[in-house]
């Protein structure tokens, strides 16, 4: 595995965690709108 690939995977992982955090925050702010 190249270093660039490792960085890309790491950034994707952080992006997924960040997206999940936003989804959870939105769900908490607007309850009852779970899709």
mmCIF file as Biopython writes it, N, C-alpha, C and O atoms, coordinates in Angstrom:
data_model
#
loop_
_atom_site.group_PDB
_atom_site.id
_atom_site.type_symbol
_atom_site.label_atom_id
_atom_site.label_alt_id
_atom_site.label_comp_id
_atom_site.label_asym_id
_atom_site.label_entity_id
_atom_site.label_seq_id
_atom_site.pdbx_PDB_ins_code
_atom_site.Cartn_x
_atom_site.Cartn_y
_atom_site.Cartn_z
_atom_site.occupancy
_atom_site.B_iso_or_equiv
_atom_site.auth_seq_id
_atom_site.auth_asym_id
_atom_site.pdbx_PDB_model_num
ATOM 1   N N  . UNK A ? 1  ? 0.855   -1.204 0.000  1.0 0.0 1  A 1 
ATOM 2   C CA . UNK A ? 1  ? 0.000   0.000  0.000  1.0 0.0 1  A 1 
ATOM 3   C C  . UNK A ? 1  ? 0.892   1.257  0.000  1.0 0.0 1  A 1 
ATOM 4   O O  . UNK A ? 1  ? 1.847   1.358  0.771  1.0 0.0 1  A 1 
ATOM 5   N N  . UNK A ? 2  ? 0.560   2.188  -0.867 1.0 0.0 2  A 1 
ATOM 6   C CA . UNK A ? 2  ? 1.327   3.431  -0.929 1.0 0.0 2  A 1 
ATOM 7   C C  . UNK A ? 2  ? 0.881   4.380  0.182  1.0 0.0 2  A 1 
ATOM 8   O O  . UNK A ? 2  ? -0.221  4.258  0.715  1.0 0.0 2  A 1 
ATOM 9   N N  . UNK A ? 3  ? 1.751   5.321  0.518  1.0 0.0 3  A 1 
ATOM 10  C CA . UNK A ? 3  ? 1.422   6.284  1.574  1.0 0.0 3  A 1 
ATOM 11  C C  . UNK A ? 3  ? 0.207   7.108  1.176  1.0 0.0 3  A 1 
ATOM 12  O O  . UNK A ? 3  ? -0.629  7.432  2.020  1.0 0.0 3  A 1 
ATOM 13  N N  . UNK A ? 4  ? 0.105   7.450  -0.102 1.0 0.0 4  A 1 
ATOM 14  C CA . UNK A ? 4  ? -1.021  8.270  -0.561 1.0 0.0 4  A 1 
ATOM 15  C C  . UNK A ? 4  ? -2.342  7.531  -0.344 1.0 0.0 4  A 1 
ATOM 16  O O  . UNK A ? 4  ? -3.345  8.135  0.036  1.0 0.0 4  A 1 
ATOM 17  N N  . UNK A ? 5  ? -2.334  6.213  -0.590 1.0 0.0 5  A 1 
ATOM 18  C CA . UNK A ? 5  ? -3.545  5.427  -0.384 1.0 0.0 5  A 1 
ATOM 19  C C  . UNK A ? 5  ? -3.941  5.438  1.084  1.0 0.0 5  A 1 
ATOM 20  O O  . UNK A ? 5  ? -5.122  5.552  1.411  1.0 0.0 5  A 1 
ATOM 21  N N  . UNK A ? 6  ? -2.959  5.318  1.965  1.0 0.0 6  A 1 
ATOM 22  C CA . UNK A ? 6  ? -3.242  5.306  3.402  1.0 0.0 6  A 1 
ATOM 23  C C  . UNK A ? 6  ? -3.856  6.635  3.820  1.0 0.0 6  A 1 
ATOM 24  O O  . UNK A ? 6  ? -4.795  6.672  4.616  1.0 0.0 6  A 1 
ATOM 25  N N  . UNK A ? 7  ? -3.322  7.726  3.279  1.0 0.0 7  A 1 
ATOM 26  C CA . UNK A ? 7  ? -3.855  9.051  3.624  1.0 0.0 7  A 1 
ATOM 27  C C  . UNK A ? 7  ? -5.289  9.176  3.120  1.0 0.0 7  A 1 
ATOM 28  O O  . UNK A ? 7  ? -6.155  9.701  3.821  1.0 0.0 7  A 1 
ATOM 29  N N  . UNK A ? 8  ? -5.537  8.693  1.909  1.0 0.0 8  A 1 
ATOM 30  C CA . UNK A ? 8  ? -6.885  8.788  1.341  1.0 0.0 8  A 1 
ATOM 31  C C  . UNK A ? 8  ? -7.879  8.007  2.185  1.0 0.0 8  A 1 
ATOM 32  O O  . UNK A ? 8  ? -8.969  8.497  2.482  1.0 0.0 8  A 1 
ATOM 33  N N  . UNK A ? 9  ? -7.502  6.784  2.575  1.0 0.0 9  A 1 
ATOM 34  C CA . UNK A ? 9  ? -8.385  5.954  3.402  1.0 0.0 9  A 1 
ATOM 35  C C  . UNK A ? 9  ? -8.648  6.634  4.736  1.0 0.0 9  A 1 
ATOM 36  O O  . UNK A ? 9  ? -9.768  6.609  5.248  1.0 0.0 9  A 1 
ATOM 37  N N  . UNK A ? 10 ? -7.598  7.247  5.298  1.0 0.0 10 A 1 
ATOM 38  C CA . UNK A ? 10 ? -7.744  7.923  6.590  1.0 0.0 10 A 1 
ATOM 39  C C  . UNK A ? 10 ? -8.711  9.100  6.452  1.0 0.0 10 A 1 
ATOM 40  O O  . UNK A ? 10 ? -9.563  9.315  7.314  1.0 0.0 10 A 1 
ATOM 41  N N  . UNK A ? 11 ? -8.572  9.860  5.362  1.0 0.0 11 A 1 
ATOM 42  C CA . UNK A ? 11 ? -9.444  11.016 5.155  1.0 0.0 11 A 1 
ATOM 43  C C  . UNK A ? 11 ? -10.887 10.550 4.938  1.0 0.0 11 A 1 
ATOM 44  O O  . UNK A ? 11 ? -11.823 11.190 5.418  1.0 0.0 11 A 1 
ATOM 45  N N  . UNK A ? 12 ? -11.068 9.449  4.221  1.0 0.0 12 A 1 
ATOM 46  C CA . UNK A ? 12 ? -12.417 8.929  3.989  1.0 0.0 12 A 1 
ATOM 47  C C  . UNK A ? 12 ? -13.038 8.511  5.315  1.0 0.0 12 A 1 
ATOM 48  O O  . UNK A ? 12 ? -14.216 8.772  5.562  1.0 0.0 12 A 1 
ATOM 49  N N  . UNK A ? 13 ? -12.251 7.867  6.165  1.0 0.0 13 A 1 
ATOM 50  C CA . UNK A ? 13 ? -12.748 7.448  7.471  1.0 0.0 13 A 1 
ATOM 51  C C  . UNK A ? 13 ? -13.178 8.650  8.296  1.0 0.0 13 A 1 
ATOM 52  O O  . UNK A ? 13 ? -14.228 8.622  8.938  1.0 0.0 13 A 1 
ATOM 53  N N  . UNK A ? 14 ? -12.374 9.700  8.281  1.0 0.0 14 A 1 
ATOM 54  C CA . UNK A ? 14 ? -12.714 10.901 9.039  1.0 0.0 14 A 1 
ATOM 55  C C  . UNK A ? 14 ? -13.967 11.541 8.453  1.0 0.0 14 A 1 
ATOM 56  O O  . UNK A ? 14 ? -14.808 12.050 9.194  1.0 0.0 14 A 1 
ATOM 57  N N  . UNK A ? 15 ? -14.096 11.519 7.130  1.0 0.0 15 A 1 
ATOM 58  C CA . UNK A ? 15 ? -15.265 12.104 6.480  1.0 0.0 15 A 1 
ATOM 59  C C  . UNK A ? 15 ? -16.534 11.364 6.865  1.0 0.0 15 A 1 
ATOM 60  O O  . UNK A ? 15 ? -17.577 11.981 7.083  1.0 0.0 15 A 1 
ATOM 61  N N  . UNK A ? 16 ? -16.447 10.031 6.951  1.0 0.0 16 A 1 
ATOM 62  C CA . UNK A ? 16 ? -17.607 9.233  7.336  1.0 0.0 16 A 1 
ATOM 63  C C  . UNK A ? 16 ? -18.007 9.554  8.769  1.0 0.0 16 A 1 
ATOM 64  O O  . UNK A ? 16 ? -19.188 9.738  9.063  1.0 0.0 16 A 1 
ATOM 65  N N  . UNK A ? 17 ? -17.022 9.621  9.660  1.0 0.0 17 A 1 
ATOM 66  C CA . UNK A ? 17 ? -17.311 9.938  11.062 1.0 0.0 17 A 1 
ATOM 67  C C  . UNK A ? 17 ? -17.918 11.329 11.172 1.0 0.0 17 A 1 
ATOM 68  O O  . UNK A ? 17 ? -18.847 11.549 11.948 1.0 0.0 17 A 1 
ATOM 69  N N  . UNK A ? 18 ? -17.388 12.267 10.392 1.0 0.0 18 A 1 
ATOM 70  C CA . UNK A ? 18 ? -17.880 13.649 10.418 1.0 0.0 18 A 1 
ATOM 71  C C  . UNK A ? 18 ? -19.325 13.687 9.920  1.0 0.0 18 A 1 
ATOM 72  O O  . UNK A ? 18 ? -20.166 14.378 10.496 1.0 0.0 18 A 1 
ATOM 73  N N  . UNK A ? 19 ? -19.610 12.947 8.855  1.0 0.0 19 A 1 
ATOM 74  C CA . UNK A ? 19 ? -20.965 12.908 8.305  1.0 0.0 19 A 1 
ATOM 75  C C  . UNK A ? 19 ? -21.950 12.297 9.295  1.0 0.0 19 A 1 
ATOM 76  O O  . UNK A ? 19 ? -23.077 12.771 9.438  1.0 0.0 19 A 1 
ATOM 77  N N  . UNK A ? 20 ? -21.514 11.240 9.976  1.0 0.0 20 A 1 
ATOM 78  C CA . UNK A ? 20 ? -22.389 10.607 10.964 1.0 0.0 20 A 1 
ATOM 79  C C  . UNK A ? 20 ? -22.680 11.572 12.105 1.0 0.0 20 A 1 
ATOM 80  O O  . UNK A ? 20 ? -23.797 11.611 12.621 1.0 0.0 20 A 1 
ATOM 81  N N  . UNK A ? 21 ? -21.673 12.351 12.498 1.0 0.0 21 A 1 
ATOM 82  C CA . UNK A ? 21 ? -21.861 13.328 13.572 1.0 0.0 21 A 1 
ATOM 83  C C  . UNK A ? 21 ? -22.893 14.370 13.168 1.0 0.0 21 A 1 
ATOM 84  O O  . UNK A ? 21 ? -23.735 14.760 13.977 1.0 0.0 21 A 1 
ATOM 85  N N  . UNK A ? 22 ? -22.831 14.824 11.912 1.0 0.0 22 A 1 
ATOM 86  C CA . UNK A ? 22 ? -23.797 15.817 11.429 1.0 0.0 22 A 1 
ATOM 87  C C  . UNK A ? 22 ? -25.200 15.212 11.414 1.0 0.0 22 A 1 
ATOM 88  O O  . UNK A ? 22 ? -26.160 15.859 11.832 1.0 0.0 22 A 1 
ATOM 89  N N  . UNK A ? 23 ? -25.318 13.986 10.939 1.0 0.0 23 A 1 
ATOM 90  C CA . UNK A ? 23 ? -26.630 13.328 10.885 1.0 0.0 23 A 1 
ATOM 91  C C  . UNK A ? 23 ? -27.220 13.205 12.281 1.0 0.0 23 A 1 
ATOM 92  O O  . UNK A ? 23 ? -28.403 13.486 12.478 1.0 0.0 23 A 1 
ATOM 93  N N  . UNK A ? 24 ? -26.410 12.786 13.256 1.0 0.0 24 A 1 
ATOM 94  C CA . UNK A ? 24 ? -26.899 12.632 14.625 1.0 0.0 24 A 1 
ATOM 95  C C  . UNK A ? 24 ? -27.328 13.981 15.186 1.0 0.0 24 A 1 
ATOM 96  O O  . UNK A ? 24 ? -28.348 14.071 15.869 1.0 0.0 24 A 1 
ATOM 97  N N  . UNK A ? 25 ? -26.559 15.030 14.905 1.0 0.0 25 A 1 
ATOM 98  C CA . UNK A ? 25 ? -26.899 16.362 15.406 1.0 0.0 25 A 1 
ATOM 99  C C  . UNK A ? 25 ? -28.221 16.825 14.809 1.0 0.0 25 A 1 
ATOM 100 O O  . UNK A ? 25 ? -29.077 17.360 15.514 1.0 0.0 25 A 1 
ATOM 101 N N  . UNK A ? 26 ? -28.384 16.616 13.502 1.0 0.0 26 A 1 
ATOM 102 C CA . UNK A ? 26 ? -29.621 17.044 12.837 1.0 0.0 26 A 1 
ATOM 103 C C  . UNK A ? 26 ? -30.822 16.264 13.385 1.0 0.0 26 A 1 
ATOM 104 O O  . UNK A ? 26 ? -31.901 16.823 13.581 1.0 0.0 26 A 1 
ATOM 105 N N  . UNK A ? 27 ? -30.617 14.975 13.627 1.0 0.0 27 A 1 
ATOM 106 C CA . UNK A ? 27 ? -31.721 14.158 14.145 1.0 0.0 27 A 1 
ATOM 107 C C  . UNK A ? 27 ? -32.110 14.617 15.541 1.0 0.0 27 A 1 
ATOM 108 O O  . UNK A ? 27 ? -33.290 14.616 15.892 1.0 0.0 27 A 1 
ATOM 109 N N  . UNK A ? 28 ? -31.121 15.010 16.340 1.0 0.0 28 A 1 
ATOM 110 C CA . UNK A ? 28 ? -31.411 15.481 17.698 1.0 0.0 28 A 1 
ATOM 111 C C  . UNK A ? 28 ? -32.122 16.833 17.658 1.0 0.0 28 A 1 
ATOM 112 O O  . UNK A ? 28 ? -32.992 17.107 18.484 1.0 0.0 28 A 1 
ATOM 113 N N  . UNK A ? 29 ? -31.750 17.673 16.698 1.0 0.0 29 A 1 
ATOM 114 C CA . UNK A ? 29 ? -32.359 19.001 16.611 1.0 0.0 29 A 1 
ATOM 115 C C  . UNK A ? 29 ? -33.775 18.914 16.055 1.0 0.0 29 A 1 
ATOM 116 O O  . UNK A ? 29 ? -34.648 19.693 16.438 1.0 0.0 29 A 1 
ATOM 117 N N  . UNK A ? 30 ? -33.999 17.960 15.148 1.0 0.0 30 A 1 
ATOM 118 C CA . UNK A ? 30 ? -35.321 17.832 14.540 1.0 0.0 30 A 1 
ATOM 119 C C  . UNK A ? 30 ? -35.840 16.409 14.736 1.0 0.0 30 A 1 
ATOM 120 O O  . UNK A ? 30 ? -35.806 15.604 13.806 1.0 0.0 30 A 1 
ATOM 121 N N  . UNK A ? 31 ? -36.318 16.097 15.934 1.0 0.0 31 A 1 
ATOM 122 C CA . UNK A ? 31 ? -36.813 14.750 16.223 1.0 0.0 31 A 1 
ATOM 123 C C  . UNK A ? 31 ? -38.055 14.421 15.408 1.0 0.0 31 A 1 
ATOM 124 O O  . UNK A ? 31 ? -38.858 15.296 15.081 1.0 0.0 31 A 1 
ATOM 125 N N  . UNK A ? 32 ? -38.194 13.143 15.090 1.0 0.0 32 A 1 
ATOM 126 C CA . UNK A ? 32 ? -39.378 12.712 14.356 1.0 0.0 32 A 1 
ATOM 127 C C  . UNK A ? 32 ? -39.171 12.759 12.852 1.0 0.0 32 A 1 
ATOM 128 O O  . UNK A ? 32 ? -40.101 12.483 12.096 1.0 0.0 32 A 1 
ATOM 129 N N  . UNK A ? 33 ? -37.979 13.101 12.407 1.0 0.0 33 A 1 
ATOM 130 C CA . UNK A ? 33 ? -37.729 13.165 10.968 1.0 0.0 33 A 1 
ATOM 131 C C  . UNK A ? 33 ? -36.706 12.121 10.557 1.0 0.0 33 A 1 
ATOM 132 O O  . UNK A ? 33 ? -35.928 12.338 9.628  1.0 0.0 33 A 1 
ATOM 133 N N  . UNK A ? 34 ? -36.706 10.984 11.252 1.0 0.0 34 A 1 
ATOM 134 C CA . UNK A ? 34 ? -35.749 9.927  10.928 1.0 0.0 34 A 1 
ATOM 135 C C  . UNK A ? 34 ? -36.155 9.265  9.615  1.0 0.0 34 A 1 
ATOM 136 O O  . UNK A ? 34 ? -37.293 8.824  9.456  1.0 0.0 34 A 1 
ATOM 137 N N  . UNK A ? 35 ? -35.206 9.202  8.673  1.0 0.0 35 A 1 
ATOM 138 C CA . UNK A ? 35 ? -35.513 8.613  7.365  1.0 0.0 35 A 1 
ATOM 139 C C  . UNK A ? 35 ? -35.088 7.158  7.359  1.0 0.0 35 A 1 
ATOM 140 O O  . UNK A ? 35 ? -35.255 6.470  6.353  1.0 0.0 35 A 1 
#
